[in-house]
Amino acid sequence: MIKRDFYLNQLIYKRHSSKVKIITGLRRSGKSYLLSHLYKDFLLKDGVKNEQIIIIELDDEINDDLLKKGKLREYVEKKAPDENTQYYIFIDEIQLAEDFVRAVNSLNKHPNYDIYITGSNSKFLSKDINDQFKDRGTEINVRPLSYSEFYEAYAKDKRFAMQDYLKYGGMPGLFEEETDFAKEKYLNNLMEKVYVDDIRKNINTYLVDELSATVDALCSLTGNLVNPLNMANYLSTTRRIKIDHETISRFFEGITDAFLFDQVKRFDIKGKAYLTSQSKYYCQDIGLRNVRLNFREQNQGFLIENVIYNELVTRGYRVDVGFINQRRKKDNKYQFAQLEVDFVARKLSKEYYIQIMNDLPNGKHLENKYTALIKVPGSFKKIIVINKPLISYTNELGILIISLEEFLLNLNSLDL
């Protein structure tokens, strides 16, 4: 059994809250498994009777009648009639039901109904949840397996866990596939027949080849600064596809709405301002990115950058790409340059500045990354993640030096 304790504990904490528990996320990331297996098992062990738990899977054709307006509410009230009994209502893929927001809000008026719903497409977006449910909902966003979750479930020699994770990622369904061929087929099917097709339908576009090429390009450009205009130029140059930047902007929105990629903005660390001209995009699962490129372009630096980004977001941090403007004197002239900090991670009052390196500084590129950390103002934590085995330590400048493996496996690694 794959453990998802981070999400399970959130459900347990929010149990009996008057708000609807809304579980969002990438399709096949484990939302249904979390509810119908892990959380259900917890409730049963806690003394809840099986008949108090009502599970409705709206993507099952047996429940097609429940998709009609008013039918879902009628069904639930019939299955949970006793006002003196506590019921737990699990509704999977709620967005398939007609007028689903009104139905859920109506059901939530029953004080003995503890309601949990899942959804995964553009009719059911994080940005719309508060408006849709008028602050009567609370969101839990489920992502593919983090490395620590993957590592715990990994049944082979643990020495190869990182290698497999960087190649195939953390989609839970991978654990049902035995061979490399089966894993690649599973991921490719998800990418092409589930995600890209969903995005096409959700944004209502007939430009199938153009959308597909945009997804390919985002996979190829992981870790690079991108905007709709330079993407249009990139597609024109590399694929001979002519498409305007307004259409690409709509593609970007559909791709992020489907939880396939996250947009990460650039933050001026000294100026305390966001730059909106360009962003970076990271795939929510590195295996999906890799299979889309037929496992070519395996730049380990970008793969690790993507994995660390996903880890930070999974731990609940708000993540930006940081930069510092620097003035340098060369040949008696001042030149301006930007030093980049790979990630700025924030949660409540805590703030962390993180650089990723293959080794300790020993060259201009690595020296620049080190210099960028040193120039970060204030006393916030500064961290260098090294892609090699080492015992973590804090250097003379107060910078934490930590290995990639320890950073990902130790959930308290940012505060060592």
N, C-alpha and C positions, 0 to 999 in steps of 0.2 A: 504493500500500500504506500502510495506517495503521500508524504505529509505536507500539508500547507498551513502550518501552525500560525504564520503571520496573519493570514486571512481568517482562519478559524477563530483565533482569539478576538479579532475584531467583531465577528458575528456573535460570539459569546458575550462580549462586553456590551453590545447593542441589543441583546436579547430583551424582550418585553418593552423596548423603547416604543413610544407612541408613533414614531416615524416609520415609514416603509423603508425596509432595507433593500437598497437598489444595487445589484451586483452587475457591473459593466466590465467590458474588456474584449480583447481579441477573440474571435471565434476559435474554439478548440483549445482555449487556454486553461480550461478546468473549472469554469464557473458552475456547471451542472454537477460535476463530481464533488466540488466543495460543499454544495448544498445538500444534494440527495444522498451522499455517502458520508462524508466526514462530519458535517454538522448534524445530520440525522442520527448517526451513530452516537455522537455526543449527547443528544437529547434523550435517546433511548437509555443510555447508561445513567443519565441523570434522573430517570424515573418517569419520563414522558411515555405514554402508551402509543403504540403504533397507529391506532385509529385517530389519535389527536394530530397526526402529521398528514397533511393533504398535499400530494405532489401532482402538479399538472404540467405536462410537457406539451406546449402548444405547437411544437414543430412535428409532433406525431399526428399522422392523418386520422387516427382514431378520435382525435379531439377537434376535428375540423368544425363541428357544429358550435364549439365554444368560441370560435373566432368572430361570430356574428354579434352585433351590438346587443348588449344586455344579457347574453347567454352565459358569459363567464361568471358574472356576479350571481346569477340565479343558481348556477351549478355549485359554487362554493357555499352559498347559504344553505343549500339543500344537504351538502355533505357535512356541514358544520352547524347544526341547528340548535345545539344546547347552549344557552346564554351563560350557563354556570360552568362551562368547560373551557379550558384554555386550548386554543387551536393554533397550529403552526402551518401557515399557508405558503407553499413553495410554488411559484409560477415561473416556468422556464420559457424564455423567448417571448416575453410579454408583448413586445412591439407588434407581434403578428395579429393580436386581437384588435378588432375595430373599436375605436374610442377607448383605448386601454387606460389612459390617464384617468378618465372619469370613472371607469370601472374600479380601478385600484383605490382611488380616493374614496369611493363609496364604500368599498369593503373595509377600508381602514377606519371607518366610523364605528365598527363593532369593537368594543373595548377588549373583547376576549380573542380577537384575531391578531396574531403576530405575523406580519406579512413580509415575505422575501420574494423579490422578483429579479430575473436576469434579462439582459438584453445586449445586443452586440452590433447594431448597425445605426445608420444615420437618423433613424426615427427615434433613436434612444441615446442621445449624446450627453456626455458629462456637462457640456456647456449649457444644455437646455433643462437639466433635471430640476434645478431650483424653480425655474419658471413653470415647468410642467406640473410639478407637484406642490407648488406654492409653499415651499419650505416644509412640507410634510414628509420629505424623504431624506435619507442619508446614504451617500454613495460609498461603495467599496469597489475599487478598480482592481481586477485580478489580471495579473500578467503571467506570461510563461514562466517556467521554473527558473528560479535564481540558481546560481552555481551551487550554493550550499544545499538547496533542495535536491538538485540534480545529483550532487555528490552522495548524499545520504541514500538515495534510491539506486545508485549505480551499483550493479551486482558484479561487475567485472573487476579486474585488478585496478585499484584506486589510482595507481600511478598513471593510468591512461585516461582518467576522468577529464582532466583539463583539455587534453588533446581532442577527445570526442565532443566535449561541450563547445569548444571553439569551432568545430566543424559542423556539428549537427544541431547545436542549440538545445533549448529546453522545452520544446512542445511535449506535453505529457504523453501524448499518443505514441511517441517514439519508443517507449518502453514495451510496447506490444509488438514491435518489429525486431526481428532477430538479425537480419543481414544488412550490410551496407546498402545493397540494392533496394531492399524493402524500405529502408529509412529514406533514401533519396526519392523513391517513388511516392512515399507518404507525404513528404514535404512539398514535392513538386505539385502533387494533386491539391494540397491545401492552397498553395500560392496561386495556381492558375485557375482551378475550378471553384474555389471557395472565395478567396479574398479579392482577386482581381475582378472576378465576375460580379461579386457583391458590390464593389466600388462602381463598376460600370452601371449597374442597375440603380444604385442609390443616387448617382449624379445624373442619371438619365442621358448618357452620351452614346452616340453611334460611332465615335472615334476609337474603336477598339485597339487598333494597332498603335495609335498615338498614346493612349493610356498605358498600354503594355510597355511601350518604349520608355515612358516617363518613370514607371516603376523600376524598370531595368536600370535606368540612369541613376535613380536615387540609391539603389543598391550599390552601384559602381562608385558613386561619389560619397559614400559614407565617410563622415569626418571632414568633408570639404564644405566650404562656404557656398551656399546655393541661393538663388532667387529665381522667380519665374523668367526673368529676362535672360539671365545667363544660361538657364536650362534650355530655353528656346534656341539660343545660339549653339549650345552643346549638341542638341538633337539634330540641328541642321547640319552641323559639321561632321558628326560621327555616324549619324543614321540617315542623313539626307531626308529628314522629316521636317516639313514646314508646318509650324504651328505657332499661333500667337501666344504671347505671354499671359493674356487674360484667361485663355483656355487652360494653360498650364497651372495658373493660380487656382482654378476650379478643381483641377486634378489633385493638386497638393492638398486642398481642403478635404476632398473625398478620401484621399489616402490616409490622412491623419484622423479623420472622423471614424474610419474603420479600425482604428487602433493599430494599423500595420506599421506606421512610422510615427515618431514623435518629432515635432519641430522644436529646436532648442535655439533660443535667442542669444545674441551677443550682448555682453554687459561691460560697460566702461567702468573698471574698478575704481579708478580715481575720480572720474567725473560723475559716478553714481547715476548712470543713465543707460538706457537700452538703445542699441542701434537696430533699426528695423530694415535696413537695406538688404542684409543677407542673414541667413540662418544656417545652422547645420541640421541634418536629419539623421536620426538613428532608428534602425529597425528594432521593433520590440522583441524580435527573436533573431539571433545571429544565424541560425540554421536556415531560416527562410530567406535571408539575404544571400547566403552562400549558394543555396540550390538554384536561386533565380539566375545566378551567374555561372551555373554548371560547375561550381566549386573552383572557378578560376579567380584571379585577383585576390588571392589569400594573403594580403598584406597584414601581417600579424599585429602591427601597431594599430591599424584601424579596427581590427577585430576586437582587440583588447579594449580599446577606447569605447567601442559600442557596448561591450559587456560591462564595463565599469559604469557607464552611464545608466544602463538598465538596472544594475545593482543599487545605485544611489536612489533611483526613482522608486524601486521596490521597497526600499527602507523608509520611504516617505519624505524624501528630500525634494525640494524644488531646485532644479538644476539649470544653470546657464553656462555658456562659454564665456570666459573672461578675457579681457585684454587690457593692457596698460600702454598708453602713449609715452614714448620715450624720445628725448632729444639728445642726439649724439653729435660730437664735434669731430669732423674729419676733414683734413686738408684746410684747416682754418675756416671751415664752413659747417653750419649746423644742419644736420639731417634729422628728419623725423621718421620713426619706425614704431611698429606696434609689436609688443611682446605678448604672446598668448598664454593664458592659463587654461589648461584643458577643461577644468570644470570648477565652477563655484557652486557649492551645495549649501542650502539653507534649510533649517527647520527651527521654527520658533525663534529664539534669540541666538541660536548657534549658527556659525558660518565657517565653512571650510574651503580652502583653496588647494586644489589637487592637480598635480602634474603626473604624467605617465611616461616612463622611460624604460628602454631596454637595459640600460646600465647606468651607473652613476656618471655625472658629467665628465666627458672626456673629448669634447669636440664642440665646434661653434654652435650647432643646433641644440645640443644638450646643454651647453653653457647658457644659451638664451633662455631655455626653459627654466633653468635653475635661477638665473638672474630675475626672471619675471616673478618668481615666488618671493625672492628677497625684497623686491620693490613693492610688494603688496603692503599697503599701509595698515596700521592697527595691529592688534594682538590676536587676531583670529588664527585658528589652527591651520598650519601649512603641512601638506603631505606630499611625498613622492612615492609613487607605486612603481616598483621595479619588477620587470618580467624575468626574474631569476630567483633561485632559492637564496634566502638570507634570513638571519635573525633580526627582527625589527629593532630599531634603536632611534633615539632622537639625537640629532647632531648638534654641534656647538651653536648653531643659529636657531635652534628650537624647531627644526623641521623634522617631522617623523618620516623615517625611511622604512618602508614595509614591502614585503614581497606580494606579488599579485595573488598567490594562493592564500596567504594569510588574510589579505585585505578582503577577499571574497568569502572566506569561510568563517571568519570571526565577525559576528554581527555587531560587535562593539569596536571594530578596528579603527574607526575615525577618532575614538577617544582614548586610544592607548597612550 
